[in-house]
Amino acid sequence: MRMRSALLAFALVALAAAPAAADCRLHHGDHVALYGRTDDPDVLVWDSRFRLKSYEGGTFDEMHALLPHARLLPPGTRAVVDTCYPNFVQSKYVDVPDDAVGVVIVSGPLRGERGWVLGSDVRAASPNP
């Protein structure tokens, strides 16, 4: 009976975790290019997904205090997706939540560094720039 209960508990946990991974359009190993919005195409790359989240939902003072934890990258910087957390970031300016995407930078001055970007700042790209 204990074994059956343990298997049922495991199955429920596995089913609960499955939709979270399916919600992200990006997956580990995807090659991407980073582009911000059309009015400001540079991209902020954060040292933590929690700071990314706090920045997007914070007050002006909170946002200003968090900026030292981000690096500004030019549009078109290439990266590879490491992980993705669906609907993790809620901006105070946009009604729909955005994904937090962990990336490894593969071009430019931050090549080899890891960071976090908004899912809306990521575009599909070929492996070879």
N, CA, C and O atoms as CSV, one atom per row, in Angstrom:
chain,resi,resn,atom,element,x,y,z
A,1,MET,N,N,0.819,-1.191,0.000
A,1,MET,CA,C,0.000,0.000,0.000
A,1,MET,C,C,0.870,1.265,0.000
A,1,MET,O,O,0.566,2.233,-0.698
A,2,ARG,N,N,1.962,1.249,0.793
A,2,ARG,CA,C,2.861,2.404,0.826
A,2,ARG,C,C,3.480,2.667,-0.543
A,2,ARG,O,O,3.612,3.812,-0.974
A,3,MET,N,N,3.856,1.588,-1.213
A,3,MET,CA,C,4.468,1.713,-2.539
A,3,MET,C,C,3.480,2.344,-3.512
A,3,MET,O,O,3.852,3.194,-4.321
A,4,ARG,N,N,2.249,1.934,-3.433
A,4,ARG,CA,C,1.207,2.466,-4.308
A,4,ARG,C,C,0.984,3.953,-4.042
A,4,ARG,O,O,0.833,4.738,-4.978
A,5,SER,N,N,0.963,4.335,-2.778
A,5,SER,CA,C,0.799,5.745,-2.404
A,5,SER,C,C,1.988,6.570,-2.880
A,5,SER,O,O,1.826,7.695,-3.353
A,6,ALA,N,N,3.172,6.005,-2.750
A,6,ALA,CA,C,4.374,6.716,-3.188
A,6,ALA,C,C,4.355,6.914,-4.704
A,6,ALA,O,O,4.701,7.991,-5.190
A,7,LEU,N,N,3.959,5.900,-5.442
A,7,LEU,CA,C,3.876,6.014,-6.900
A,7,LEU,C,C,2.816,7.036,-7.317
A,7,LEU,O,O,3.027,7.805,-8.254
A,8,LEU,N,N,1.696,7.041,-6.629
A,8,LEU,CA,C,0.645,8.011,-6.932
A,8,LEU,C,C,1.134,9.432,-6.649
A,8,LEU,O,O,0.891,10.342,-7.441
A,9,ALA,N,N,1.814,9.619,-5.537
A,9,ALA,CA,C,2.358,10.939,-5.195
A,9,ALA,C,C,3.380,11.384,-6.234
A,9,ALA,O,O,3.380,12.542,-6.652
A,10,PHE,N,N,4.244,10.472,-6.650
A,10,PHE,CA,C,5.241,10.793,-7.672
A,10,PHE,C,C,4.572,11.180,-8.984
A,10,PHE,O,O,4.982,12.145,-9.630
A,11,ALA,N,N,3.550,10.437,-9.379
A,11,ALA,CA,C,2.837,10.730,-10.628
A,11,ALA,C,C,2.183,12.109,-10.567
A,11,ALA,O,O,2.218,12.852,-11.547
A,12,LEU,N,N,1.594,12.454,-9.439
A,12,LEU,CA,C,0.966,13.768,-9.298
A,12,LEU,C,C,1.982,14.894,-9.379
A,12,LEU,O,O,1.724,15.920,-10.008
A,13,VAL,N,N,3.128,14.712,-8.753
A,13,VAL,CA,C,4.186,15.714,-8.815
A,13,VAL,C,C,4.683,15.855,-10.256
A,13,VAL,O,O,4.875,16.974,-10.732
A,14,ALA,N,N,4.888,14.765,-10.936
A,14,ALA,CA,C,5.363,14.803,-12.323
A,14,ALA,C,C,4.353,15.490,-13.230
A,14,ALA,O,O,4.735,16.276,-14.096
A,15,LEU,N,N,3.088,15.208,-13.045
A,15,LEU,CA,C,2.058,15.853,-13.859
A,15,LEU,C,C,1.960,17.336,-13.568
A,15,LEU,O,O,1.731,18.129,-14.481
A,16,ALA,N,N,2.126,17.722,-12.334
A,16,ALA,CA,C,2.062,19.139,-11.968
A,16,ALA,C,C,3.236,19.912,-12.561
A,16,ALA,O,O,3.089,21.081,-12.917
A,17,ALA,N,N,4.386,19.280,-12.670
A,17,ALA,CA,C,5.574,19.954,-13.201
A,17,ALA,C,C,5.583,19.989,-14.728
A,17,ALA,O,O,6.205,20.880,-15.306
A,18,ALA,N,N,4.930,19.073,-15.386
A,18,ALA,CA,C,4.980,18.974,-16.849
A,18,ALA,C,C,4.485,20.221,-17.570
A,18,ALA,O,O,5.164,20.662,-18.497
A,19,PRO,N,N,3.348,20.825,-17.213
A,19,PRO,CA,C,2.899,21.988,-17.970
A,19,PRO,C,C,3.848,23.176,-17.881
A,19,PRO,O,O,3.920,23.971,-18.819
A,20,ALA,N,N,4.571,23.317,-16.787
A,20,ALA,CA,C,5.472,24.460,-16.632
A,20,ALA,C,C,6.532,24.459,-17.732
A,20,ALA,O,O,6.812,25.503,-18.321
A,21,ALA,N,N,7.113,23.314,-18.009
A,21,ALA,CA,C,8.139,23.241,-19.045
A,21,ALA,C,C,7.542,23.440,-20.429
A,21,ALA,O,O,8.199,23.992,-21.312
A,22,ALA,N,N,6.317,23.002,-20.629
A,22,ALA,CA,C,5.687,23.090,-21.936
A,22,ALA,C,C,5.277,24.518,-22.287
A,22,ALA,O,O,5.109,24.831,-23.466
A,23,ASP,N,N,5.115,25.371,-21.317
A,23,ASP,CA,C,4.657,26.731,-21.579
A,23,ASP,C,C,5.719,27.605,-22.234
A,23,ASP,O,O,5.378,28.551,-22.943
A,24,CYS,N,N,6.963,27.320,-22.019
A,24,CYS,CA,C,8.030,28.115,-22.623
A,24,CYS,C,C,8.177,27.743,-24.093
A,24,CYS,O,O,8.150,26.566,-24.452
A,25,ARG,N,N,8.333,28.759,-24.937
A,25,ARG,CA,C,8.563,28.498,-26.354
A,25,ARG,C,C,10.043,28.237,-26.614
A,25,ARG,O,O,10.413,27.789,-27.699
A,26,LEU,N,N,10.888,28.515,-25.628
A,26,LEU,CA,C,12.327,28.322,-25.754
A,26,LEU,C,C,12.764,27.152,-24.892
A,26,LEU,O,O,12.205,26.904,-23.824
A,27,HIS,N,N,13.771,26.439,-25.372
A,27,HIS,CA,C,14.250,25.256,-24.659
A,27,HIS,C,C,15.770,25.241,-24.594
A,27,HIS,O,O,16.455,25.906,-25.371
A,28,HIS,N,N,16.266,24.471,-23.656
A,28,HIS,CA,C,17.713,24.333,-23.466
A,28,HIS,C,C,18.385,24.017,-24.802
A,28,HIS,O,O,17.981,23.094,-25.510
A,29,GLY,N,N,19.408,24.789,-25.133
A,29,GLY,CA,C,20.173,24.561,-26.353
A,29,GLY,C,C,19.720,25.372,-27.555
A,29,GLY,O,O,20.418,25.392,-28.569
A,30,ASP,N,N,18.574,26.044,-27.476
A,30,ASP,CA,C,18.117,26.869,-28.595
A,30,ASP,C,C,19.092,28.031,-28.821
A,30,ASP,O,O,19.516,28.688,-27.871
A,31,HIS,N,N,19.438,28.273,-30.074
A,31,HIS,CA,C,20.287,29.409,-30.442
A,31,HIS,C,C,19.387,30.609,-30.676
A,31,HIS,O,O,18.392,30.522,-31.396
A,32,VAL,N,N,19.748,31.744,-30.056
A,32,VAL,CA,C,18.901,32.931,-30.113
A,32,VAL,C,C,19.734,34.186,-30.332
A,32,VAL,O,O,20.949,34.200,-30.136
A,33,ALA,N,N,19.035,35.239,-30.743
A,33,ALA,CA,C,19.611,36.583,-30.819
A,33,ALA,C,C,18.771,37.463,-29.903
A,33,ALA,O,O,17.554,37.300,-29.812
A,34,LEU,N,N,19.431,38.393,-29.228
A,34,LEU,CA,C,18.750,39.257,-28.272
A,34,LEU,C,C,18.409,40.597,-28.915
A,34,LEU,O,O,19.280,41.275,-29.461
A,35,TYR,N,N,17.146,40.965,-28.844
A,35,TYR,CA,C,16.662,42.247,-29.366
A,35,TYR,C,C,15.606,42.780,-28.412
A,35,TYR,O,O,14.685,42.055,-28.034
A,36,GLY,N,N,15.734,44.042,-28.020
A,36,GLY,CA,C,14.715,44.672,-27.198
A,36,GLY,C,C,13.567,45.166,-28.053
A,36,GLY,O,O,13.368,44.717,-29.182
A,37,ARG,N,N,12.824,46.088,-27.499
A,37,ARG,CA,C,11.685,46.678,-28.223
A,37,ARG,C,C,12.185,47.552,-29.372
A,37,ARG,O,O,13.352,47.942,-29.396
A,38,THR,N,N,11.317,47.853,-30.306
A,38,THR,CA,C,11.723,48.635,-31.472
A,38,THR,C,C,12.181,50.035,-31.102
A,38,THR,O,O,13.058,50.589,-31.765
A,39,ASP,N,N,11.597,50.627,-30.041
A,39,ASP,CA,C,12.017,51.973,-29.646
A,39,ASP,C,C,13.322,51.965,-28.850
A,39,ASP,O,O,13.972,53.004,-28.730
A,40,ASP,N,N,13.717,50.809,-28.305
A,40,ASP,CA,C,14.968,50.665,-27.570
A,40,ASP,C,C,15.457,49.224,-27.748
A,40,ASP,O,O,15.164,48.373,-26.908
A,41,PRO,N,N,16.189,48.937,-28.815
A,41,PRO,CA,C,16.543,47.551,-29.127
A,41,PRO,C,C,17.648,46.934,-28.264
A,41,PRO,O,O,17.868,45.725,-28.339
A,42,ASP,N,N,18.352,47.735,-27.444
A,42,ASP,CA,C,19.346,47.158,-26.540
A,42,ASP,C,C,18.646,46.253,-25.526
A,42,ASP,O,O,17.447,46.393,-25.285
A,43,VAL,N,N,19.400,45.326,-24.934
A,43,VAL,CA,C,18.821,44.347,-24.015
A,43,VAL,C,C,19.566,44.376,-22.684
A,43,VAL,O,O,20.796,44.385,-22.650
A,44,LEU,N,N,18.802,44.390,-21.585
A,44,LEU,CA,C,19.387,44.248,-20.257
A,44,LEU,C,C,19.503,42.770,-19.932
A,44,LEU,O,O,18.525,42.029,-20.028
A,45,VAL,N,N,20.702,42.338,-19.546
A,45,VAL,CA,C,20.953,40.964,-19.134
A,45,VAL,C,C,21.238,41.009,-17.633
A,45,VAL,O,O,22.158,41.691,-17.182
A,46,TRP,N,N,20.441,40.276,-16.879
A,46,TRP,CA,C,20.471,40.341,-15.411
A,46,TRP,C,C,21.263,39.199,-14.808
A,46,TRP,O,O,21.387,38.131,-15.407
A,47,ASP,N,N,21.803,39.433,-13.607
A,47,ASP,CA,C,22.561,38.394,-12.908
A,47,ASP,C,C,21.653,37.417,-12.158
A,47,ASP,O,O,22.129,36.404,-11.644
A,48,SER,N,N,20.357,37.710,-12.092
A,48,SER,CA,C,19.424,36.824,-11.396
A,48,SER,C,C,18.026,37.007,-11.972
A,48,SER,O,O,17.631,38.119,-12.324
A,49,ARG,N,N,17.285,35.914,-12.065
A,49,ARG,CA,C,15.921,36.023,-12.579
A,49,ARG,C,C,15.027,36.780,-11.599
A,49,ARG,O,O,14.040,37.393,-12.005
A,50,PHE,N,N,15.365,36.739,-10.326
A,50,PHE,CA,C,14.567,37.453,-9.330
A,50,PHE,C,C,14.778,38.963,-9.434
A,50,PHE,O,O,13.842,39.733,-9.218
A,51,ARG,N,N,15.995,39.391,-9.763
A,51,ARG,CA,C,16.219,40.825,-9.988
A,51,ARG,C,C,15.531,41.288,-11.264
A,51,ARG,O,O,14.984,42.389,-11.309
A,52,LEU,N,N,15.554,40.459,-12.298
A,52,LEU,CA,C,14.815,40.763,-13.524
A,52,LEU,C,C,13.340,40.981,-13.196
A,52,LEU,O,O,12.732,41.949,-13.653
A,53,LYS,N,N,12.778,40.088,-12.414
A,53,LYS,CA,C,11.367,40.178,-12.024
A,53,LYS,C,C,11.112,41.437,-11.198
A,53,LYS,O,O,10.135,42.146,-11.437
A,54,SER,N,N,11.971,41.714,-10.244
A,54,SER,CA,C,11.807,42.899,-9.395
A,54,SER,C,C,11.925,44.185,-10.193
A,54,SER,O,O,11.199,45.145,-9.936
A,55,TYR,N,N,12.834,44.213,-11.161
A,55,TYR,CA,C,13.011,45.395,-11.998
A,55,TYR,C,C,11.756,45.676,-12.815
A,55,TYR,O,O,11.287,46.813,-12.863
A,56,GLU,N,N,11.221,44.666,-13.445
A,56,GLU,CA,C,10.050,44.846,-14.307
A,56,GLU,C,C,8.806,45.269,-13.534
A,56,GLU,O,O,7.936,45.943,-14.087
A,57,GLY,N,N,8.713,44.884,-12.270
A,57,GLY,CA,C,7.525,45.218,-11.494
A,57,GLY,C,C,7.746,46.298,-10.460
A,57,GLY,O,O,6.832,46.630,-9.705
A,58,GLY,N,N,8.951,46.855,-10.413
A,58,GLY,CA,C,9.309,47.778,-9.339
A,58,GLY,C,C,8.953,49.230,-9.591
A,58,GLY,O,O,8.565,49.624,-10.691
A,59,THR,N,N,9.100,50.007,-8.537
A,59,THR,CA,C,8.944,51.457,-8.635
A,59,THR,C,C,10.186,52.030,-9.309
A,59,THR,O,O,11.168,51.317,-9.514
A,60,PHE,N,N,10.144,53.299,-9.648
A,60,PHE,CA,C,11.296,53.949,-10.276
A,60,PHE,C,C,12.538,53.810,-9.394
A,60,PHE,O,O,13.614,53.478,-9.890
A,61,ASP,N,N,12.396,54.061,-8.098
A,61,ASP,CA,C,13.545,53.964,-7.183
A,61,ASP,C,C,14.081,52.534,-7.100
A,61,ASP,O,O,15.294,52.328,-7.083
A,62,GLU,N,N,13.183,51.547,-7.048
A,62,GLU,CA,C,13.617,50.149,-7.003
A,62,GLU,C,C,14.336,49.770,-8.301
A,62,GLU,O,O,15.364,49.092,-8.284
A,63,MET,N,N,13.776,50.218,-9.417
A,63,MET,CA,C,14.389,49.918,-10.710
A,63,MET,C,C,15.789,50.527,-10.793
A,63,MET,O,O,16.727,49.875,-11.251
A,64,HIS,N,N,15.923,51.756,-10.356
A,64,HIS,CA,C,17.219,52.436,-10.377
A,64,HIS,C,C,18.233,51.709,-9.492
A,64,HIS,O,O,19.398,51.568,-9.865
A,65,ALA,N,N,17.791,51.250,-8.325
A,65,ALA,CA,C,18.685,50.548,-7.394
A,65,ALA,C,C,19.142,49.194,-7.950
A,65,ALA,O,O,20.223,48.718,-7.606
A,66,LEU,N,N,18.334,48.582,-8.795
A,66,LEU,CA,C,18.668,47.263,-9.343
A,66,LEU,C,C,19.588,47.316,-10.563
A,66,LEU,O,O,20.223,46.315,-10.892
A,67,LEU,N,N,19.671,48.443,-11.226
A,67,LEU,CA,C,20.440,48.531,-12.478
A,67,LEU,C,C,21.896,48.066,-12.390
A,67,LEU,O,O,22.403,47.530,-13.376
A,68,PRO,N,N,22.600,48.242,-11.256
A,68,PRO,CA,C,23.979,47.725,-11.207
A,68,PRO,C,C,24.075,46.201,-11.377
A,68,PRO,O,O,25.165,45.668,-11.584
A,69,HIS,N,N,22.952,45.514,-11.290
A,69,HIS,CA,C,22.947,44.056,-11.433
A,69,HIS,C,C,22.638,43.610,-12.859
A,69,HIS,O,O,22.420,42.425,-13.113
A,70,ALA,N,N,22.621,44.564,-13.786
A,70,ALA,CA,C,22.333,44.243,-15.183
A,70,ALA,C,C,23.432,44.793,-16.082
A,70,ALA,O,O,24.108,45.766,-15.750
A,71,ARG,N,N,23.590,44.142,-17.226
A,71,ARG,CA,C,24.525,44.602,-18.252
A,71,ARG,C,C,23.711,44.927,-19.489
A,71,ARG,O,O,22.756,44.219,-19.808
A,72,LEU,N,N,24.076,45.984,-20.185
A,72,LEU,CA,C,23.387,46.392,-21.399
A,72,LEU,C,C,24.120,45.820,-22.604
A,72,LEU,O,O,25.307,46.080,-22.805
A,73,LEU,N,N,23.400,45.040,-23.402
A,73,LEU,CA,C,23.984,44.430,-24.591
A,73,LEU,C,C,23.356,45.013,-25.849
A,73,LEU,O,O,22.174,45.357,-25.857
A,74,PRO,N,N,24.147,45.123,-26.909
A,74,PRO,CA,C,23.603,45.652,-28.173
A,74,PRO,C,C,22.657,44.642,-28.818
A,74,PRO,O,O,22.772,43.438,-28.590
A,75,PRO,N,N,21.715,45.146,-29.630
A,75,PRO,CA,C,20.796,44.240,-30.325
A,75,PRO,C,C,21.562,43.304,-31.252
A,75,PRO,O,O,22.553,43.687,-31.875
A,76,GLY,N,N,21.078,42.072,-31.325
A,76,GLY,CA,C,21.711,41.078,-32.189
A,76,GLY,C,C,22.733,40.218,-31.487
A,76,GLY,O,O,23.274,39.293,-32.091
A,77,THR,N,N,23.016,40.498,-30.212
A,77,THR,CA,C,23.946,39.663,-29.457
A,77,THR,C,C,23.424,38.225,-29.470
A,77,THR,O,O,22.242,37.982,-29.231
A,78,ARG,N,N,24.319,37.279,-29.751
A,78,ARG,CA,C,23.933,35.874,-29.839
A,78,ARG,C,C,24.072,35.199,-28.487
A,78,ARG,O,O,24.939,35.538,-27.681
A,79,ALA,N,N,23.176,34.216,-28.259
A,79,ALA,CA,C,23.182,33.473,-27.006
A,79,ALA,C,C,22.599,32.085,-27.244
A,79,ALA,O,O,22.019,31.806,-28.294
A,80,VAL,N,N,22.766,31.226,-26.247
A,80,VAL,CA,C,22.158,29.898,-26.249
A,80,VAL,C,C,21.312,29.800,-24.982
A,80,VAL,O,O,21.761,30.163,-23.895
A,81,VAL,N,N,20.096,29.312,-25.133
A,81,VAL,CA,C,19.189,29.186,-23.994
A,81,VAL,C,C,19.686,28.090,-23.064
A,81,VAL,O,O,20.010,26.983,-23.495
A,82,ASP,N,N,19.738,28.422,-21.784
A,82,ASP,CA,C,20.092,27.448,-20.752
A,82,ASP,C,C,18.824,26.904,-20.097
A,82,ASP,O,O,18.680,25.694,-19.921
A,83,THR,N,N,17.907,27.803,-19.735
A,83,THR,CA,C,16.661,27.395,-19.079
A,83,THR,C,C,15.598,28.458,-19.291
A,83,THR,O,O,15.898,29.573,-19.719
A,84,CYS,N,N,14.363,28.110,-18.993
A,84,CYS,CA,C,13.265,29.055,-19.159
A,84,CYS,C,C,12.217,28.828,-18.079
A,84,CYS,O,O,11.813,27.694,-17.823
A,85,TYR,N,N,11.784,29.902,-17.455
A,85,TYR,CA,C,10.706,29.861,-16.463
A,85,TYR,C,C,9.507,30.599,-17.059
A,85,TYR,O,O,9.542,31.821,-17.206
A,86,PRO,N,N,8.445,29.862,-17.403
A,86,PRO,CA,C,7.305,30.485,-18.069
A,86,PRO,C,C,6.536,31.433,-17.151
A,86,PRO,O,O,6.358,31.167,-15.963
A,87,ASN,N,N,6.090,32.537,-17.730
A,87,ASN,CA,C,5.222,33.496,-17.033
A,87,ASN,C,C,5.777,33.926,-15.681
A,87,ASN,O,O,5.010,34.146,-14.743
A,88,PHE,N,N,7.078,34.048,-15.568
A,88,PHE,CA,C,7.735,34.356,-14.295
A,88,PHE,C,C,7.769,35.851,-13.997
A,88,PHE,O,O,7.795,36.251,-12.833
A,89,VAL,N,N,7.768,36.676,-15.035
A,89,VAL,CA,C,7.952,38.118,-14.873
A,89,VAL,C,C,6.658,38.845,-15.198
A,89,VAL,O,O,6.104,38.688,-16.286
A,90,GLN,N,N,6.181,39.639,-14.251
A,90,GLN,CA,C,4.999,40.464,-14.486
A,90,GLN,C,C,5.420,41.929,-14.495
A,90,GLN,O,O,5.755,42.493,-13.453
A,91,SER,N,N,5.401,42.532,-15.664
A,91,SER,CA,C,5.738,43.941,-15.802
A,91,SER,C,C,4.559,44.788,-15.359
A,91,SER,O,O,3.401,44.407,-15.534
A,92,LYS,N,N,4.863,45.924,-14.792
A,92,LYS,CA,C,3.778,46.826,-14.409
A,92,LYS,C,C,3.224,47.564,-15.619
A,92,LYS,O,O,2.195,48.232,-15.512
A,93,TYR,N,N,3.883,47.458,-16.764
A,93,TYR,CA,C,3.448,48.146,-17.973
A,93,TYR,C,C,2.710,47.241,-18.965
A,93,TYR,O,O,2.089,47.736,-19.905
A,94,VAL,N,N,2.772,45.928,-18.763
A,94,VAL,CA,C,2.175,44.968,-19.687
A,94,VAL,C,C,1.272,44.022,-18.892
A,94,VAL,O,O,1.650,43.567,-17.813
A,95,ASP,N,N,0.093,43.726,-19.416
A,95,ASP,CA,C,-0.866,42.876,-18.705
A,95,ASP,C,C,-0.493,41.399,-18.697
A,95,ASP,O,O,-0.837,40.674,-17.763
A,96,VAL,N,N,0.210,40.952,-19.733
A,96,VAL,CA,C,0.529,39.535,-19.877
A,96,VAL,C,C,1.909,39.248,-19.287
A,96,VAL,O,O,2.866,39.952,-19.610
A,97,PRO,N,N,2.037,38.229,-18.426
A,97,PRO,CA,C,3.363,37.903,-17.888
A,97,PRO,C,C,4.305,37.395,-18.968
A,97,PRO,O,O,3.869,36.882,-19.998
A,98,ASP,N,N,5.597,37.543,-18.720
A,98,ASP,CA,C,6.626,37.144,-19.684
A,98,ASP,C,C,7.499,36.058,-19.061
A,98,ASP,O,O,7.537,35.894,-17.842
A,99,ASP,N,N,8.189,35.330,-19.911
A,99,ASP,CA,C,9.105,34.290,-19.443
A,99,ASP,C,C,10.419,34.912,-18.977
A,99,ASP,O,O,10.834,35.961,-19.470
A,100,ALA,N,N,11.058,34.256,-18.030
A,100,ALA,CA,C,12.433,34.577,-17.658
A,100,ALA,C,C,13.308,33.516,-18.321
A,100,ALA,O,O,13.138,32.320,-18.084
A,101,VAL,N,N,14.244,33.968,-19.154
A,101,VAL,CA,C,15.061,33.047,-19.939
A,101,VAL,C,C,16.516,33.158,-19.506
A,101,VAL,O,O,17.119,34.228,-19.580
A,102,GLY,N,N,17.067,32.047,-19.056
A,102,GLY,CA,C,18.478,31.984,-18.717
A,102,GLY,C,C,19.272,31.691,-19.973
A,102,GLY,O,O,18.970,30.744,-20.699
A,103,VAL,N,N,20.295,32.508,-20.232
A,103,VAL,CA,C,21.075,32.359,-21.458
A,103,VAL,C,C,22.572,32.333,-21.159
A,103,VAL,O,O,23.025,32.798,-20.113
A,104,VAL,N,N,23.316,31.783,-22.096
A,104,VAL,CA,C,24.774,31.864,-22.115
A,104,VAL,C,C,25.113,32.701,-23.342
A,104,VAL,O,O,24.738,32.343,-24.459
A,105,ILE,N,N,25.814,33.804,-23.147
A,105,ILE,CA,C,26.168,34.712,-24.233
A,105,ILE,C,C,27.273,34.062,-25.059
A,105,ILE,O,O,28.250,33.561,-24.503
A,106,VAL,N,N,27.123,34.068,-26.397
A,106,VAL,CA,C,28.124,33.432,-27.270
A,106,VAL,C,C,28.766,34.408,-28.255
A,106,VAL,O,O,29.563,33.996,-29.097
A,107,SER,N,N,28.427,35.702,-28.161
A,107,SER,CA,C,29.090,36.701,-29.009
A,107,SER,C,C,29.265,37.992,-28.222
A,107,SER,O,O,28.589,38.224,-27.220
A,108,GLY,N,N,30.174,38.817,-28.691
A,108,GLY,CA,C,30.373,40.119,-28.055
A,108,GLY,C,C,31.261,40.072,-26.827
A,108,GLY,O,O,31.858,39.041,-26.516
A,109,PRO,N,N,31.344,41.213,-26.123
A,109,PRO,CA,C,32.272,41.335,-24.993
A,109,PRO,C,C,31.916,40.483,-23.775
A,109,PRO,O,O,32.776,40.244,-22.927
A,110,LEU,N,N,30.681,40.024,-23.671
A,110,LEU,CA,C,30.285,39.181,-22.532
A,110,LEU,C,C,30.266,37.694,-22.880
A,110,LEU,O,O,29.672,36.889,-22.163
A,111,ARG,N,N,30.921,37.335,-23.987
A,111,ARG,CA,C,30.953,35.940,-24.439
A,111,ARG,C,C,31.333,35.008,-23.284
A,111,ARG,O,O,32.317,35.233,-22.578
A,112,GLY,N,N,30.527,33.954,-23.112
A,112,GLY,CA,C,30.782,32.966,-22.065
A,112,GLY,C,C,30.070,33.256,-20.752
A,112,GLY,O,O,30.008,32.387,-19.882
A,113,GLU,N,N,29.538,34.447,-20.594
A,113,GLU,CA,C,28.831,34.782,-19.355
A,113,GLU,C,C,27.385,34.331,-19.425
A,113,GLU,O,O,26.801,34.198,-20.501
A,114,ARG,N,N,26.822,34.097,-18.243
A,114,ARG,CA,C,25.416,33.694,-18.117
A,114,ARG,C,C,24.601,34.873,-17.613
A,114,ARG,O,O,25.121,35.762,-16.939
A,115,GLY,N,N,23.320,34.867,-17.949
A,115,GLY,CA,C,22.442,35.913,-17.464
A,115,GLY,C,C,20.988,35.577,-17.742
A,115,GLY,O,O,20.662,34.506,-18.253
A,116,TRP,N,N,20.123,36.522,-17.393
A,116,TRP,CA,C,18.671,36.351,-17.527
A,116,TRP,C,C,18.089,37.489,-18.338
A,116,TRP,O,O,18.430,38.653,-18.124
A,117,VAL,N,N,17.209,37.153,-19.272
A,117,VAL,CA,C,16.534,38.138,-20.108
A,117,VAL,C,C,15.043,37.807,-20.168
A,117,VAL,O,O,14.615,36.710,-19.810
A,118,LEU,N,N,14.270,38.782,-20.630
A,118,LEU,CA,C,12.848,38.558,-20.864
A,118,LEU,C,C,12.653,37.686,-22.104
A,118,LEU,O,O,13.411,37.790,-23.068
A,119,GLY,N,N,11.655,36.844,-22.074
A,119,GLY,CA,C,11.344,36.027,-23.235
A,119,GLY,C,C,11.022,36.862,-24.464
A,119,GLY,O,O,11.293,36.441,-25.589
A,120,SER,N,N,10.446,38.047,-24.260
A,120,SER,CA,C,10.105,38.924,-25.385
A,120,SER,C,C,11.339,39.567,-26.022
A,120,SER,O,O,11.235,40.154,-27.099
A,121,ASP,N,N,12.501,39.468,-25.377
A,121,ASP,CA,C,13.751,40.022,-25.925
A,121,ASP,C,C,14.569,38.978,-26.685
A,121,ASP,O,O,15.711,39.239,-27.063
A,122,VAL,N,N,13.987,37.800,-26.910
A,122,VAL,CA,C,14.709,36.701,-27.516
A,122,VAL,C,C,14.085,36.331,-28.862
A,122,VAL,O,O,12.869,36.169,-28.969
A,123,ARG,N,N,14.926,36.199,-29.883
A,123,ARG,CA,C,14.493,35.790,-31.220
A,123,ARG,C,C,15.272,34.552,-31.634
A,123,ARG,O,O,16.440,34.404,-31.275
A,124,ALA,N,N,14.639,33.669,-32.381
A,124,ALA,CA,C,15.328,32.472,-32.876
A,124,ALA,C,C,16.460,32.889,-33.809
A,124,ALA,O,O,16.340,33.876,-34.535
A,125,ALA,N,N,17.549,32.143,-33.788
A,125,ALA,CA,C,18.705,32.446,-34.642
A,125,ALA,C,C,19.378,31.142,-35.035
A,125,ALA,O,O,19.214,30.117,-34.373
A,126,SER,N,N,20.129,31.196,-36.109
A,126,SER,CA,C,20.879,30.013,-36.528
A,126,SER,C,C,22.089,29.834,-35.614
A,126,SER,O,O,22.548,30.803,-35.009
A,127,PRO,N,N,22.609,28.618,-35.505
A,127,PRO,CA,C,23.755,28.378,-34.631
A,127,PRO,C,C,24.999,29.151,-35.013
A,127,PRO,O,O,25.795,29.491,-34.139
A,128,ASN,N,N,25.195,29.443,-36.305
A,128,ASN,CA,C,26.385,30.153,-36.744
A,128,ASN,C,C,26.009,31.570,-37.174
A,128,ASN,O,O,25.280,31.748,-38.150
A,129,PRO,N,N,26.511,32.594,-36.437
A,129,PRO,CA,C,26.183,33.973,-36.823
A,129,PRO,C,C,26.796,34.371,-38.141
A,129,PRO,O,O,26.607,35.500,-38.594
